[in-house]
Amino acid sequence: MSGNAASASAVPADAPAGSAASGSAPPADLPPADLPSGGAASGGGSSGIVKPLPAEWFVAHGTNAEMRWEALRAADGSAAVGRHVPVERFFVRNHTGTPLIDPGAWRLRLYGSGLRGAPTAERPVEFDLAGLRALPETRISAVIECAGNGRDYFRRQQGQSVPGTPWTLGGIGSAAWRGVRLAEVLRAAGLTGEAVDVLPTGLDANYVVDGVDHGPVRRPLPVAKALDDALLAYEMNGAPLTPDHGAPLRLVVPGWVGIASIKWVGTIEVADHPLHSPWNTDFYRMFGPDHPPGGGEPLTAQVVRSAFELAPGAVLEAGRSHRLHGRSWSGAAAVRRVEVSSDGGRTWRRAALHGGSHADDWARWSVDWRPERPGRYELRARATDRRGNSQPERAVFNREGYLFGAVVAHPVTVV
């Protein structure tokens, strides 16, 4: 770490300044990080994702890659994936493309009125990776999940058209994260009692949509959440982060929508006043007839959801017992109970939980089912967390299709 050191030569990769709508634009004195070949800030052309995306593991959605739930099971029905999703199978959510950043030259820069001495963007407090690793380390298990996960079910189940990536339920993954608590870094940088908001900014290219340049991805985090459980992670599942998942450093904000877990963090502004960006004003808020006229508050905690480790439309044999597997999770608390229906929701049976249930992570479960007659069936799973939050039959509509938490109909055919 170096306090108030000149930063232009220390950090060779950063993104340009944000748009005027940002309220607090990141520094603009550094060249952008390299994008992989074909990556486009507009999201056009190549996906800009570095790792392979085999079709048996992923559904590609432009700059994003959705995990296939059926890939969590091997051909013989045994578990192919345990509690944590391997890095090569982990879903990808990119606004633009994956930048390739030299970890040896990278620096984390902190500045703003919420730090002692109010360091500026031109003379910030800096950490390199060695400096961060010298701070007390923390290990957590947590899911990261896109706020739009389940979006396509607004269309499929409720007949409501929404824009954006048509995620089913694969915009999520659980991993073991190792790093340093954001609180440790803020305190080491000189956090004051007047700090209100923290604004991490990624080093990916500017997000341009419909001709509007929104700047690099950045979203304010209240200082209370920043000091609670937010982690600056440099390892994922026991190895250094890979480019698609935020190398060399990303934020992990347990329980909150994935946009809060900024990847490729390069700068953090700490302010004694509220901060704003398009990602908490224009995006990631609820708009629509069931929400306030000017939109709801910026999205924070995730809702309760459940998914089967089974392909939609799977074919099963009649007259024999099948063990159905799945996972459930909640942004508010650990899952307490999972129930499964094989008759479209008319009757329900309790599923068995395996491996314990943990806050900020998913619970694995199973239930046996013996269908006696051929035909089409509709499986459903619903979870309840330890705070009493449960999955409703219908999700409240919002214009952008965020937080679809209703029970999902999962069709299968018995022959």
N, C-alpha and C positions, 0 to 999 in steps of 0.2 A: 504494500500500500504506500502511496505517496500523497500527502495532503496538498491540495491546491497546486498540483503540478500541471505545467502546460501539457495539453492533451493531443494536439494536432499530430505530432510525430509519434506519440506513444501508441495510438490506436489507428491502425491502417484501414479499418473497415467499419463504415457506419452508413446509415441511410440519410438522405437529404431531409431538410426541414419539412414539417407537416403543413397542411393547408391552413388557411386563415381561420377555419372553423375549429381548429384544435384547441384554442384557448391558451395552450402552453406548448409551443412547438419545440421539438427536440433540436439539438444543435445541428448546424448545417455545414460545418467546416471540414468534413471528412468525405472521402469518396465512398460510393456504395460498395457493399460486399459483392463478390462474384456470384452469379447465378449459374446453375448447371446449364449445359447446352440446351437451348430450346425453351428455357424458363422465360415467362413473360409476366411483367407486372400486371398486365390486364387480365391474366388468367387464360389467354388464348394459346393456341398451338399446343406444344408439348405440355405435359402435366407439371414439369419442373420438379418432379419427385426423383430422388437419387436412387433409392433401393429398388430392386425388382418387385413387381406386383403380379405374381402368378394368379391366374384367374381362379384357381381352386382355393385361394386364401382371401382374395379381395374382389370387391366390385369397384371399378374405377369411376369417379365422378369428376372429370376435369382435373383440377389441382388437388383433389381429395381422393382418398382411398378408404373404402368402407370394409371392415372386417366381416367375413362370412361366419355366422354363428355355427353352421354345421362343420366348419373346419376345426372346431374345438374338440371334435370327436374323431377317433380313428375309424377305419373301415369296419373293425370288429366291435365297435361301440365303446371301446375303452377311451379314457381321457387322453387326448393328444396335447392338451394344454392344461396346466395346473392353475393355481391361483393367479399367477402372473403370466401375461401374454408375452412370448418372446419378441424381441425387438423386430426381427424380420417379419413378424405377423401383426405387429401393432398398427392400428389405423393411423392415417395421416390426414391432418386438417391444415391446409395452407391457404392463405389468402392470395398469395402470388406464387413464387417458386422457392425452393429450398436454397438458401445461400451457403456457399462454401467458405468458411472462416478459418483463418490460421490461428489455432489456439495459442501458439507461442507469442504472437504479436497482439492478440486480443487483450483488451482491458475493459473492466467494468468501471464506469464513471458515474459518480453521484454528485449532485449539486442541488441548490435551491434554498429557499428561505426557511425551510424546516430543519436545516442543519446548522450546527454551530459555526459562526463566521460567515454564513450564507455563501458558500463557494459557488462560483458561476460555472456555466457550461464551458467557458474558455479555460477556467482554472478549477477543475473539479477535484474531488477526492477519488483516488483510483485504487483498484485492486487488480492484480493479475491472478491467474489460476492458482499459482503457488501461494499467494497471499490468502486466497479464500480457503484453500486446503489447510492452512495453518490455523484457521479458526476452528472452534469446536464443531465436529461433524454431527449430523443427525441423519438417521435412516427412517424412512416411513414407507408403508404400502398404501397406495391410493389409486383410485381410478381418475382418469381424465376423460371427460365426455363433452362432446360438442353440444351447445345449447339447442341446436336444431336436430339432435338425434331423435328419430321417430317422426320427423316432419312429414314423410310421405303418407303416414296414416291419417293425417287430416284429409287427404284426398281419398285414400283407399277405403277408410271406414266411415268417414263423416261427410264425404262429398264436398269438401271445402278446398278450393284452389289456393295454394300458397306458393310464392317464389322461393328460389334458393335450392341448394343441394338436396336432392330427394333421398335423404338418409332413411333407411328403415330403422334397425336398432344397432347397427354395427359401427356407429361413430363413437366408440368407447373402447377403453383398454385399461387394464390394471397392471401396475408395475411396482417394483421395489426401487425407490429413489434414494440416492445418497447425495448429501450436499451440506450446506450451511443454512441455518435458519435466517430468513430475511431480517428478523429482529437483531441477530448478532451483527450483521453487516451494517444495518442502520445505526446501531449504537456505536460501532467502531468508527463510523463515518461522522459521528457527532450529532445524533438525533436530539432535537430539543423537545421540550414539553409542549411547544406551540404547533408542532407538526399536525397536519390534518389529513393530507392525501399523499400517496406515493404513486408515481407514474413511471412504470417500466416501459421501455421502448425497445422493440425488436430491431434486428439488423437486416431484416428482409427488405426487398424492394418496396417502393411506394405502391399502395393499393389504388388502382385507377379503375373506375367503373362508370360507364356512360359519360366518358369524357371528364369526369371529376376526379382530381387527384386528392385523395384523403391522407396522403403521407404514409409513413411506416406504421405498422400495427402497434398500437399502444392503448392502454386502458387504465384509468386510475383505480387504485385500491385504497380503501379507507385505512388509515394508520392502525386502527384497532385490529382489523383482519391481518394486516401486514405483521403486526407484533404477536398475533395469536399462533398461527400454524403454517404460514406461508414458508416455502422452502425454495432456496436457490440451488437447484440440482445440477451436479456435474457428472453424475453417474445414473445409469438406468439398468436394472437387473444385473448389477455387479460389474458393469463395464462402462467406460466413458461414453457419454452421449454420442449418438450418430447424427449426421447432418439433418436428416428429416425430422428428428425428434428434439432439435434445439441446440446442438453442439455449437459452442463449447459450454453454454450455460443457459438454463431455462428456469422459469418460475413454475412451481407447482403449488396450486391453491386448493387444498382439499375441500371437497364438498361443493365447490362453486362451479359455475359454467366454465367450459374449457377456455373461452376467450380470456379469462383472468390469468390463465397459466401461460403467459407470454413466452414464446420461444426466442432463442438467439438474442437474449437480453444484452444490450450494449450500454444503455444509459438508464439511470433512475433519477427522476426529479422528485425531491421531497419538499413539499410546500406547506406554508402556514395558512393556506386558504384552499378552497375546493379547486380541483383541477378537472379539465374536460378534454375529451377527444371525440371524434365521430363514433368511437366504439362504446361510448356511454351516453351519447346524445341522439345520434341518428340511428345507430344499430344497437342490437341487444337490449331493447326495451319492448314492452308489449303495447301494440297499437290495435285498435279495433273497437267494435260497438260495445264490448263488455269491459273496456278499459277506459281510464280517464281520457278526456278529449285531447289533451296534449301528450298522451302516452304515459305508461306506468314508470315506476322507478327502474333504474338500471338493474338488469338481472343479476342475481347473486346465487343462492343455493339451488341445486338441482332437485328434481322431483323424484318420486318413487317409480321404478320401472322393473320389468321382468322380461326375460327372453329365453326361448327354448334353444338348446344346442341341437337343432334339427332344421333341415332345409324346409322352407315352405313348400307344400305340395308333396312332401315325402310319402313314399309308398311303404306301408307296413302290412304284415301278414295277419290275417284273421285267425282266431283260435289259439293264439299263443300270447305269452306275457312279454311285454316290452317295458324296459326301464327308460323312462323319459327323464332327461337331464336338462338343467337350466341354471340361470343365475339371476339374482335380483339385487337391487342396490337403491340407495337413497342418499341425497346430499345432506339430509338433516340428521340422520342417526343410523345406527346399525339396523339391519333387517331383523325383525322379530319372528315373522311368520310368513310362509308362502303357501298358497292354496292353488290347486290345479283343477280345471274342469275339462272333461272330455266330451261334453254334450252342449257346447256353445254357451255355457254359463248358467245352465239350469241347476246343476248340482256341483258341489265343490268338495275336494278332499285335501287334507293337510299333506304337504310334501315334507320329506326328511331333509334337514339342513346338514351339510357336511363341512368339516373343517372350521367350524365356528363362524360367527358373524361379527364383522368388525366395522366400526364407524369409518367412513371415507373409502370403504372398499366393498366389493360385491360379496354376496353369500352364494355358495353353490348348493344346489338341491337336486333331489330326484324323487320320482314317484313311479310306481308300477301301474301299468295299464294293460288289460287283456280285452281287446275288442273281439267279440264273438261273431259279428256279422260284417260282411263286406259293405263298403259304402264310403261316402265322404263324411268326414268328421271335422269339427272345429275345436281345437285345443285352445285353452286359455290359462294364463297364470297371473296371479295377482299377489302382491306383497304388501305387508304392513311393517312399518319401522317401529322402533322403540319409543317414538314420540306419538304414535297413533296415526301417522300419515299413511294412507292407503291409496291404491289405484282406483280411480273412478271408472264408470262405464263409458264416459264421454269426456273429452278434454275441452276446456274452454278455448274457443277460437281466438287466435291473434293473427294479425296480418302477415307476419314473417314466419309463422309456423314454429315458434319456439316452444320448448317444454311440453311436448306431447307425452303425458303421463298416464293416459287411459290404458285399460286392459286391451291387449292386442290379440286379435283373432288370428290363429295359426292353423291354416288348413292342412289336412293330411288325407290320404286315401288308403283305405284298408281293402285288401284283395284276398 
